[in-house]
Amino acid sequence: MKKMKLLVYGEGPTDYGWVSDSGVWCPGPIISLIRKSAEAFQVELEIGFVEKKAIEGEKRVQLGARHMRGINGKGIPALRFSIYALEHGYKSGVFYCDTDRIVSGKNTRESDCKKYFEQIYEDVIQGLQSTSVQNWRGVPMISLKMIECWLLSDKEAYKNCFGEEPIKEKLPSKPELIWGEKNDSSSDYPKNYMRRVLNQFHRESNRDTFVEIADETRIDTLREKCSISFGRFYEDFSELCITA
């Protein structure tokens, strides 16, 4: 089995993980999804993590004007991530972020969601590819709209975790396209939808539960249900694994 050293960055504890009270890194749900994706190509990962303060906090890499040319939005932290990775001996990395709500169009219309996703994707790609080091490969991992959408994709994962499939609140047929009012608990806002699904199992919507679900989520199902965002990640990551 091939081995690959990989640095991962995300937005917080409910996606890429958190530091425990004892100082140990606790992997979040996307780490399970990354490892499963690598296993499909018989690649064993050695995963490192970078804390948010080193990329977007008080210890972030300072960028000059020449670095920033042509870099926008989420491409800026993606560029900082690339520089940090190279400085710490990594040749491969995964940069995770959410798109949240789209800025123009309808949040439940597939064409509008695809268009906005492509904008965010291109920003991140620009940031990841702006270093002059040729053997560096950074892969975007962008959820549409947030991590909950990916975790609402596989009913078998819930059956394996909680003993039965969601019935009172079934999983959405197109989890990437759900949206609603954040302050309306009955809306299809992804976090609200997830809470209602988990309520039937008397479980909290939190990082630990998310890890459980991700551990049981089938990659093929996730690729099918979230083809816009996870499908794109899988394509990009597969190239990285093949050339590892």
Secondary structure as GFF3:
##gff-version 3
##sequence-region A 1 244
A	DSSP	beta_strand	2	9	.	.	.	ID=ss1
A	DSSP	beta_strand	17	19	.	.	.	ID=ss2
A	DSSP	beta_strand	25	27	.	.	.	ID=ss3
A	DSSP	alpha_helix	29	39	.	.	.	ID=ss4
A	DSSP	beta_strand	43	49	.	.	.	ID=ss5
A	DSSP	three_ten_helix	52	54	.	.	.	ID=ss6
A	DSSP	alpha_helix	65	68	.	.	.	ID=ss7
A	DSSP	alpha_helix	75	87	.	.	.	ID=ss8
A	DSSP	beta_strand	92	98	.	.	.	ID=ss9
A	DSSP	alpha_helix	110	128	.	.	.	ID=ss10
A	DSSP	beta_strand	137	143	.	.	.	ID=ss11
A	DSSP	alpha_helix	147	151	.	.	.	ID=ss12
A	DSSP	alpha_helix	155	162	.	.	.	ID=ss13
A	DSSP	three_ten_helix	175	177	.	.	.	ID=ss14
A	DSSP	alpha_helix	190	199	.	.	.	ID=ss15
A	DSSP	alpha_helix	207	216	.	.	.	ID=ss16
A	DSSP	alpha_helix	219	225	.	.	.	ID=ss17
A	DSSP	alpha_helix	230	242	.	.	.	ID=ss18
###
